[in-house]
Amino acid sequence: MFATLAGGLPIPPTEPDPPGASETPGASKTPGTSETRLVRLRRLVDDQRATGLEPIGDGLLDWPEGSVVGTAHVLGGQSRPARVDPAEVAGSATRVRFQRAPVVDVAAAVERYRELAQLAAPAAAKVVLGGPISIATLAAEAPSEQNRLAHALAEALNAVLGGLEAAGCPLVQIDEPALTTLRAPSEGRWFVEVHVRLLAGVTRLHPSLAVLGGSAEAVGAATLFEPPYRSYLFDLIDGPDNWRLIVDAPGDRGIVCGVVPTGPRDRKAHV
């Protein structure tokens, strides 16, 4: 039994710490990273440690619009105003566009993980990423374009997973709120194809799929549990019907249940 934070935390105040307080044993400053950000990150880590959460995340410090939009930006996407009902695009009021194929900086992702891991030690640290289906849903409207982009995003994110695995990252949480907008098992085949590509070659790292913001019951348990995720995180606050999926989960899959809201919407602790 463990507890971990699924979403973000409020950004800590920017006031400087007392002299010497910003020096964390074993932590080094990543080149180009501000001391203010490191102070905030350390406070987010300390808040999670104080409440017994582990693995520890970065609280989406650098992604105030959430993991999906934040990951899209890292991969080269640009924000644009939403022109459709936000409820139809995974609960986000932000759309993104990709003017070129997704690009990935594996080294930067690894350095951010190492920075977090040093601050979290001896507790385990995790990385949270937005999923390719949710990003593609925000970036394209035509199904054919969504499909093409989702596969390209899965390819890019697979490279990130490979780098994190080599760096010793124990767990990566993939947020796919768009799963709650799929309405039939036939639509779920797209999800399976994309996520099998996303997880290709991942053997040591523990990938965890997060179903947030509603229920994915329409996709069906057989489809949802087909990709080789080692655990699934279900939001039971906004999606109580996810219980019907949980009871059909294969015995070799871990189940993490979201039951305690920690503040504003999309900021939930899961145990």
C-alpha positions as CSV (number, residue, x, y, z in Angstrom):
1,M,0.0,0.0,0.0
2,F,1.3,3.4,-0.9
3,A,0.1,6.9,-1.6
4,T,1.3,9.3,-4.4
5,L,0.2,12.5,-6.0
6,A,-1.5,12.2,-9.3
7,G,-1.6,15.8,-10.4
8,G,0.0,19.1,-9.4
9,L,0.5,21.1,-6.2
10,P,0.2,24.9,-5.7
11,I,3.4,26.6,-6.6
12,P,5.3,27.5,-3.3
13,P,6.0,31.1,-2.5
14,T,9.1,32.7,-4.1
15,E,10.5,34.3,-0.9
16,P,14.1,33.3,-0.5
17,D,15.0,30.8,2.2
18,P,17.2,31.6,5.2
19,P,20.9,31.4,4.5
20,G,21.9,27.8,3.8
21,A,18.4,26.5,3.7
22,S,18.4,26.1,-0.1
23,E,21.4,23.7,0.1
24,T,20.1,20.1,0.0
25,P,22.7,17.4,0.7
26,G,23.4,15.5,-2.5
27,A,21.5,17.9,-4.7
28,S,23.2,19.7,-7.6
29,K,22.0,22.6,-9.6
30,T,21.2,21.7,-13.2
31,P,22.9,24.1,-15.6
32,G,20.5,26.8,-16.7
33,T,18.1,26.1,-13.8
34,S,17.3,29.0,-11.5
35,E,17.8,28.9,-7.8
36,T,14.2,30.0,-7.3
37,R,12.9,27.0,-9.2
38,L,15.1,24.7,-7.1
39,V,13.8,26.2,-3.9
40,R,10.2,25.7,-5.1
41,L,10.9,22.1,-6.2
42,R,12.5,21.3,-2.8
43,R,9.5,22.6,-1.0
44,L,7.2,20.5,-3.2
45,V,9.3,17.5,-2.4
46,D,9.3,18.2,1.3
47,D,5.5,18.7,1.4
48,Q,5.0,15.3,-0.2
49,R,7.6,13.6,2.1
50,A,5.9,15.2,5.2
51,T,2.6,13.7,4.3
52,G,4.0,10.2,3.6
53,L,3.7,10.3,-0.2
54,E,6.0,8.1,-2.3
55,P,6.9,7.9,-5.1
56,I,7.5,11.7,-5.1
57,G,6.8,13.8,-8.2
58,D,7.6,17.4,-9.1
59,G,4.0,18.6,-8.5
60,L,3.9,19.7,-12.2
61,L,5.9,22.7,-11.1
62,D,6.9,23.6,-14.7
63,W,3.5,22.7,-16.2
64,P,0.8,24.9,-14.7
65,E,-1.6,23.9,-17.5
66,G,-1.2,20.2,-16.6
67,S,0.8,17.3,-17.8
68,V,-0.9,17.0,-21.2
69,V,-0.3,20.5,-22.3
70,G,3.1,20.6,-20.6
71,T,4.3,17.5,-22.4
72,A,3.0,18.9,-25.7
73,H,5.1,22.0,-25.2
74,V,8.2,20.0,-24.4
75,L,7.7,18.0,-27.7
76,G,7.4,21.2,-29.8
77,G,3.7,22.0,-29.5
78,Q,2.4,25.5,-29.2
79,S,-0.7,26.7,-27.3
80,R,-3.6,28.2,-29.2
81,P,-7.1,29.2,-28.0
82,A,-9.7,26.4,-27.9
83,R,-12.4,26.6,-30.5
84,V,-14.5,23.7,-29.3
85,D,-16.2,22.7,-26.0
86,P,-13.3,22.0,-23.6
87,A,-15.2,19.0,-22.3
88,E,-14.6,17.3,-25.7
89,V,-10.9,17.6,-25.5
90,A,-9.9,15.8,-22.3
91,G,-11.1,18.6,-20.0
92,S,-8.6,21.2,-21.2
93,A,-9.4,24.8,-22.2
94,T,-6.2,24.9,-24.1
95,R,-5.5,23.6,-27.6
96,V,-2.1,23.0,-29.0
97,R,-0.6,22.9,-32.5
98,F,2.4,21.1,-34.0
99,Q,3.9,22.9,-37.0
100,R,6.5,20.1,-37.4
101,A,7.0,16.6,-36.2
102,P,7.3,16.1,-32.4
103,V,10.9,16.7,-31.2
104,V,12.3,15.3,-28.0
105,D,15.3,16.2,-25.8
106,V,16.0,13.0,-23.9
107,A,19.0,14.5,-22.1
108,A,16.9,17.3,-20.7
109,A,14.2,14.9,-19.5
110,V,16.9,12.8,-17.8
111,E,18.5,15.8,-16.1
112,R,15.1,16.9,-14.7
113,Y,14.5,13.5,-13.3
114,R,17.9,13.3,-11.7
115,E,17.4,16.7,-10.1
116,L,14.1,15.5,-8.6
117,A,15.6,12.2,-7.5
118,Q,18.4,13.9,-5.7
119,L,16.0,16.0,-3.8
120,A,13.6,13.1,-3.0
121,A,16.3,10.6,-1.9
122,P,16.1,8.3,-0.2
123,A,12.4,8.2,-1.3
124,A,11.7,7.1,-4.9
125,A,10.9,9.7,-7.5
126,K,8.6,9.4,-10.4
127,V,8.1,11.3,-13.7
128,V,4.6,12.3,-15.0
129,L,4.0,12.7,-18.7
130,G,1.0,13.5,-20.8
131,G,-0.2,10.7,-23.0
132,P,0.0,10.7,-26.8
133,I,-3.8,10.2,-27.3
134,S,-4.7,13.2,-25.1
135,I,-2.1,15.4,-26.8
136,A,-3.2,14.4,-30.2
137,T,-6.8,15.1,-29.3
138,L,-5.9,18.6,-28.2
139,A,-3.8,19.2,-31.4
140,A,-5.9,17.9,-34.2
141,E,-9.6,17.5,-35.0
142,A,-9.7,15.1,-38.0
143,P,-9.4,11.5,-36.9
144,S,-6.7,10.7,-39.5
145,E,-4.6,13.6,-38.3
146,Q,-5.1,12.6,-34.7
147,N,-4.0,9.1,-35.5
148,R,-0.8,10.2,-37.4
149,L,0.2,12.6,-34.6
150,A,-0.5,10.2,-31.8
151,H,1.8,7.6,-33.3
152,A,4.5,10.2,-33.8
153,L,4.1,11.4,-30.2
154,A,4.3,7.8,-29.0
155,E,7.6,7.4,-30.9
156,A,9.0,10.5,-29.3
157,L,7.8,9.6,-25.8
158,N,9.2,6.1,-26.2
159,A,12.7,7.7,-26.5
160,V,12.1,9.6,-23.3
161,L,11.1,6.4,-21.5
162,G,14.2,4.7,-22.8
163,G,16.4,7.5,-21.4
164,L,14.7,7.5,-18.1
165,E,14.9,3.8,-17.8
166,A,18.7,3.9,-18.5
167,A,19.0,6.6,-15.8
168,G,17.3,4.4,-13.2
169,C,13.9,6.1,-13.0
170,P,11.7,3.5,-11.3
171,L,8.2,4.7,-12.4
172,V,6.7,6.9,-15.1
173,Q,3.0,7.9,-14.9
174,I,1.3,8.5,-18.3
175,D,-1.8,10.6,-18.0
176,E,-4.5,9.9,-20.6
177,P,-7.6,11.8,-19.7
178,A,-8.8,11.5,-23.3
179,L,-9.6,7.9,-22.6
180,T,-12.7,9.1,-20.8
181,T,-14.0,10.7,-24.0
182,L,-13.8,7.4,-26.0
183,R,-17.3,5.9,-26.4
184,A,-16.8,2.3,-27.6
185,P,-14.3,-0.5,-27.5
186,S,-13.7,0.0,-31.3
187,E,-12.3,3.4,-30.6
188,G,-10.0,1.9,-28.0
189,R,-8.1,0.0,-30.7
190,W,-6.4,3.2,-31.5
191,F,-5.4,3.6,-27.9
192,V,-3.9,0.0,-27.9
193,E,-1.9,0.5,-31.1
194,V,-0.5,3.8,-29.9
195,H,0.4,2.7,-26.4
196,V,2.0,-0.6,-27.5
197,R,4.3,1.6,-29.6
198,L,4.9,3.9,-26.6
199,L,6.0,1.1,-24.4
200,A,8.1,-0.8,-26.9
201,G,11.3,-2.1,-25.4
202,V,10.5,-0.9,-21.9
203,T,11.5,-3.7,-19.6
204,R,12.9,-2.4,-16.2
205,L,11.0,0.9,-15.8
206,H,7.5,0.6,-14.2
207,P,5.0,2.3,-16.6
208,S,1.7,3.4,-15.0
209,L,-1.3,4.6,-16.9
210,A,-3.5,7.2,-15.3
211,V,-7.2,7.5,-16.2
212,L,-8.2,10.9,-14.9
213,G,-11.2,13.2,-15.1
214,G,-13.9,10.7,-15.6
215,S,-14.7,7.1,-16.5
216,A,-13.1,4.9,-19.2
217,E,-15.7,2.2,-18.8
218,A,-16.9,2.6,-22.5
219,V,-13.5,1.5,-23.7
220,G,-13.9,-1.9,-22.0
221,A,-11.6,-3.7,-19.6
222,A,-10.2,-6.1,-22.2
223,T,-9.0,-3.1,-24.4
224,L,-7.8,-0.9,-21.5
225,F,-5.6,-3.6,-20.0
226,E,-4.1,-4.9,-23.3
227,P,-1.0,-2.6,-23.4
228,P,1.7,-3.9,-21.1
229,Y,1.3,-1.3,-18.3
230,R,2.4,-2.7,-14.9
231,S,-0.1,-0.6,-13.0
232,Y,-3.2,1.6,-13.6
233,L,-4.2,4.7,-11.7
234,F,-8.0,5.4,-11.7
235,D,-9.7,8.6,-10.7
236,L,-12.7,7.4,-8.6
237,I,-13.7,11.0,-7.7
238,D,-14.7,12.2,-11.1
239,G,-15.1,8.6,-12.5
240,P,-16.7,6.3,-9.9
241,D,-17.7,4.0,-12.7
242,N,-14.1,3.1,-13.1
243,W,-14.7,0.5,-10.3
244,R,-16.3,-1.7,-13.0
245,L,-13.0,-1.7,-14.8
246,I,-11.0,-2.3,-11.7
247,V,-12.8,-5.5,-10.8
248,D,-11.9,-6.9,-14.2
249,A,-8.2,-6.0,-14.0
250,P,-5.7,-8.9,-14.6
251,G,-4.2,-10.2,-11.4
252,D,-0.7,-9.1,-12.5
253,R,-1.6,-5.4,-12.8
254,G,-1.3,-3.0,-9.9
255,I,-4.3,-0.7,-9.2
256,V,-4.0,2.8,-7.7
257,C,-7.3,4.4,-6.7
258,G,-7.8,8.1,-6.6
259,V,-10.0,8.8,-3.5
260,V,-8.8,12.0,-1.8
261,P,-8.9,15.5,-3.5
262,T,-6.0,17.7,-2.3
263,G,-7.3,21.1,-3.4
264,P,-8.2,22.6,-6.8
265,R,-9.6,20.5,-9.5
266,D,-7.0,18.2,-11.2
267,R,-4.9,18.2,-8.0
268,K,-5.6,14.9,-6.4
269,A,-3.8,12.4,-4.2
270,H,-4.1,8.8,-5.1
271,V,-3.6,5.9,-2.7
